[in-house]
């Protein structure tokens, strides 16, 4: 902490577009401080460089000098893919550490760091992802599918079903069954403030429409999943974490061919490494070292 006398001297030296940092005691431009609406000149008391250094030391017990030293050892780029540029808005290269012992392993780009996170630092999953990408994909679905297999209720059927409805019930226009209101999604514009389709039918309809992009039907999806043993083709997971929904259809972005069905974590690994097995092999070496 600086004394009040020193602080007054520094404030006197400040210009309109400058401010002093309370840690390094240097007068810097306002653009070098983070915005704080309740602070003087609407800026934080410490500059961005000093706040970064304090956070780095607090979490990893590292200084900016240590960070630069590791980066020079890696050739000035990511420890896996070697990239030196980061995507706009993602900031600098990130510090990677072991979640078991907390030791710093290196400095990575955000994509490689996320890929290791989604793979749970498991070399077996990364090795399986390499085999998965290098294997030739022979699965093709080009069949034209009628997605609305169940016809919607006609006007006559609607009138009959409306007459059978109670106050707390409504009919679904796809399955044509009268169900309680809580089995429908809420809709301000809908009759009885409920949607046209029940939750079960709307989910099935959404699944069919999502598979439409790949030229697949629900039967094709179930058959492909059964051929894989009912699990992710890379890590072999069957039970999914709450919020991840079902397993995803994975396809090659170059050829458009379907490669298999994978879980959300493995799908994100492939996305982060841009379907490049060389990056995955480099990640395995990085974890072994």
C-alpha positions in Angstrom: 0.0 0.0 0.0 1.3 3.5 -0.8 1.1 6.4 1.6 -1.4 9.3 1.2 1.4 11.7 0.4 2.8 9.6 -2.5 -0.7 9.2 -3.8 -1.4 12.9 -3.8 1.9 13.5 -5.7 1.0 10.9 -8.3 -2.6 12.3 -8.7 -1.0 15.8 -9.3 1.1 14.4 -12.1 -1.8 12.8 -13.8 -3.4 14.1 -17.0 -7.0 13.8 -18.1 -6.5 10.6 -20.0 -4.0 9.1 -17.5 -4.0 7.5 -14.1 -1.5 5.9 -11.7 -1.4 2.3 -10.7 -1.4 1.6 -6.9 1.0 -1.4 -7.3 3.7 -0.5 -9.9 3.2 3.3 -9.2 3.4 4.1 -12.9 1.2 6.7 -14.6 -0.5 4.9 -17.5 -3.3 5.6 -20.0 -6.9 4.9 -19.0 -7.1 2.2 -21.7 -4.5 0.1 -19.6 -7.0 -0.1 -16.7 -10.2 -2.2 -16.5 -13.5 -0.3 -16.2 -15.0 0.3 -12.8 -18.1 2.5 -12.5 -17.6 3.3 -8.8 -13.9 4.2 -9.0 -12.1 7.4 -9.7 -12.0 8.2 -13.5 -14.2 5.0 -13.8 -11.1 2.8 -13.7 -9.7 0.1 -11.3 -6.9 1.1 -8.9 -4.5 -1.4 -10.5 -3.5 -1.6 -14.2 -4.4 -4.7 -16.2 -0.8 -6.0 -16.2 -0.5 -5.8 -12.4 -4.0 -7.5 -11.9 -3.0 -10.2 -14.2 0.3 -10.8 -12.4 -1.4 -10.9 -8.9 -4.1 -13.4 -10.2 -1.3 -15.5 -11.8 0.6 -15.7 -8.6 -2.5 -16.4 -6.5 -3.6 -19.3 -8.7 -0.4 -20.8 -10.1 2.3 -19.1 -7.9 3.9 -17.8 -11.1 5.2 -14.3 -12.1 5.0 -12.8 -15.6 8.8 -13.5 -15.9 8.1 -17.3 -15.4 5.2 -17.1 -18.0 7.5 -15.6 -20.6 10.3 -18.1 -19.8 7.9 -21.1 -20.4 6.6 -19.5 -23.6 10.2 -19.0 -24.9 11.0 -22.7 -24.2 7.9 -23.7 -26.2 9.0 -21.5 -29.2 6.7 -18.6 -28.5 3.5 -20.6 -29.2 1.1 -23.2 -27.9 2.7 -26.3 -26.4 0.6 -28.6 -28.5 -0.4 -27.1 -31.9 2.3 -24.4 -31.9 -0.1 -21.5 -32.8 1.1 -18.0 -31.8 -2.1 -16.2 -32.6 -5.3 -16.4 -30.6 -8.9 -15.9 -31.8 -10.2 -12.3 -31.3 -11.7 -11.9 -27.8 -9.9 -14.9 -26.3 -6.9 -13.0 -25.0 -3.5 -14.5 -24.5 -2.3 -18.1 -24.5 -3.6 -19.8 -21.4 -1.7 -21.6 -18.5 -2.4 -25.3 -18.4 -2.1 -27.2 -15.2 -2.7 -30.8 -13.9 -6.0 -31.1 -12.1 -4.6 -34.0 -9.9 -1.5 -32.3 -8.4 -2.0 -28.6 -9.5 1.4 -28.5 -11.3 1.8 -26.1 -14.3 2.4 -28.2 -17.5 2.8 -25.5 -20.1 1.0 -22.7 -22.0 -1.7 -23.6 -24.5 -4.1 -21.9 -26.9 -7.8 -21.9 -25.8 -8.7 -24.7 -28.3 -6.0 -27.1 -27.1 -6.8 -26.3 -23.5 -10.5 -27.0 -24.0 -9.7 -30.2 -25.9 -7.7 -31.5 -22.9 -10.5 -30.5 -20.6 -13.2 -32.3 -22.6 -11.0 -35.4 -22.8 -10.4 -35.2 -19.0 -6.6 -35.3 -19.6 -7.1 -39.0 -20.5 -4.5 -40.2 -23.0 -6.7 -43.3 -23.9 -9.6 -41.0 -25.1 -7.1 -38.9 -27.2 -5.6 -42.1 -28.7 -9.1 -43.4 -29.5 -10.0 -40.1 -31.1 -6.9 -40.4 -33.3 -8.0 -43.9 -34.5 -11.5 -42.6 -35.0 -10.4 -39.8 -37.3 -7.9 -41.9 -39.2 -10.4 -44.7 -39.9 -12.2 -44.5 -43.3 -15.8 -43.5 -42.9 -18.1 -45.7 -45.0 -21.5 -44.6 -43.5 -23.6 -42.6 -45.9 -27.2 -41.6 -45.6 -28.7 -39.9 -48.6 -32.3 -41.3 -48.3 -35.2 -38.9 -48.6 -37.3 -39.1 -45.5 -40.8 -37.9 -44.8 -40.4 -36.4 -41.3 -44.0 -35.9 -40.5 -45.0 -39.6 -40.4 -48.0 -38.9 -38.2 -50.6 -36.7 -39.9 -51.9 -33.7 -38.0 -55.5 -33.7 -36.7 -58.1 -32.5 -39.2 -60.6 -29.7 -38.5 -63.3 -32.3 -37.7 -61.0 -34.2 -35.4 -60.1 -30.9 -33.6 -63.7 -30.1 -32.9 -64.4 -33.5 -31.5 -61.3 -33.5 -29.3 -62.1 -29.9 -28.1 -65.5 -31.0 -27.0 -63.9 -33.9 -24.9 -61.4 -31.5 -23.2 -61.7 -30.5 -19.5 -60.5 -27.2 -18.0 -57.1 -28.7 -17.0 -56.6 -30.8 -20.2 -55.7 -30.3 -23.8 -55.3 -32.5 -26.9 -52.1 -32.8 -29.0 -52.4 -32.3 -32.7 -49.8 -35.0 -33.5 -50.6 -38.0 -31.2 -54.3 -36.9 -31.0 -54.5 -37.7 -27.3 -56.0 -35.6 -24.5 -53.4 -34.9 -21.9 -53.0 -32.7 -18.8 -51.8 -29.1 -19.4 -48.5 -29.7 -17.6 -47.5 -32.2 -20.4 -47.4 -29.2 -22.8 -44.8 -26.5 -23.1 -46.1 -23.1 -22.1 -47.0 -20.6 -24.9 -48.5 -17.2 -24.4 -50.0 -17.2 -27.9 -51.4 -20.7 -27.6 -54.9 -21.8 -26.5 -55.0 -22.3 -22.7 -51.5 -20.8 -22.7 -50.1 -24.1 -23.9 -48.4 -25.3 -27.1 -49.9 -27.2 -30.0 -47.9 -30.3 -29.4 -47.3 -32.2 -26.2 -43.7 -32.3 -24.8 -43.1 -35.9 -25.9 -44.2 -35.2 -29.5 -42.4 -31.9 -29.8 -39.1 -33.6 -28.7 -39.6 -36.4 -31.2 -40.3 -33.8 -33.9 -37.2 -31.8 -33.0 -35.1 -34.9 -33.1 -36.4 -35.8 -36.6 -35.7 -32.3 -37.9 -32.1 -32.3 -36.4 -31.4 -35.6 -38.2 -32.7 -34.2 -41.4 -29.4 -32.4 -41.9 -27.6 -35.7 -42.1 -30.3 -37.5 -44.3 -31.1 -39.9 -41.4 -34.3 -41.2 -39.8 -34.8 -42.1 -36.2 -34.5 -45.8 -37.2 -31.1 -45.1 -38.9 -29.9 -43.3 -35.7 -30.9 -46.2 -33.5 -29.4 -48.8 -35.8 -26.1 -46.9 -36.0 -26.0 -46.6 -32.2 -26.8 -50.3 -31.7 -23.9 -51.2 -34.1 -21.6 -49.1 -31.8 -22.8 -51.0 -28.8 -25.2 -48.3 -27.6 -22.3 -46.0 -26.5 -20.0 -43.2 -27.7 -17.7 -44.5 -30.5 -14.6 -42.8 -28.9 -14.7 -43.0 -25.1 -17.5 -45.7 -24.8 -19.6 -43.7 -22.4 -23.3 -44.8 -22.1 -24.6 -42.6 -19.3 -24.6 -38.9 -20.1 -24.3 -36.1 -17.6 -27.5 -34.1 -16.9 -27.8 -31.3 -19.5 -25.8 -33.0 -22.3 -28.9 -34.6 -23.9 -28.3 -37.6 -26.1 -25.3 -38.7 -28.1 -24.5 -36.5 -31.2 -24.1 -37.5 -34.8 -20.5 -36.7 -35.9 -19.6 -36.1 -39.6 -16.6 -35.0 -41.6 -16.7 -31.3 -42.4 -14.7 -31.9 -45.6 -16.5 -34.9 -47.1 -19.9 -34.6 -45.3 -19.8 -38.4 -44.5 -21.1 -39.6 -41.1 -18.3 -41.1 -39.0 -20.3 -42.2 -36.0 -22.2 -41.2 -32.9 -20.2 -39.6 -30.1 -20.9 -37.9 -26.7 -20.8 -34.1 -26.3 -17.3 -34.2 -24.7 -15.7 -36.2 -27.5 -17.5 -34.1 -30.1 -16.1 -30.9 -28.6 -12.6 -32.5 -28.6 -12.8 -33.1 -32.3 -14.2 -29.6 -32.8 -11.3 -27.9 -30.8 -8.6 -29.8 -32.7 -10.3 -29.1 -36.0 -10.5 -32.8 -36.9 -6.7 -32.9 -37.1 -5.1 -36.2 -35.8 -1.7 -34.6 -35.7 -2.8 -32.2 -33.0 -4.2 -35.1 -31.0 -0.9 -37.0 -31.3 0.9 -33.8 -30.1 -1.5 -33.6 -27.2 -0.7 -37.2 -26.2 3.1 -36.3 -26.3 2.4 -33.2 -24.2 0.6 -35.2 -21.5 3.2 -37.9 -21.4 6.0 -35.3 -21.0 
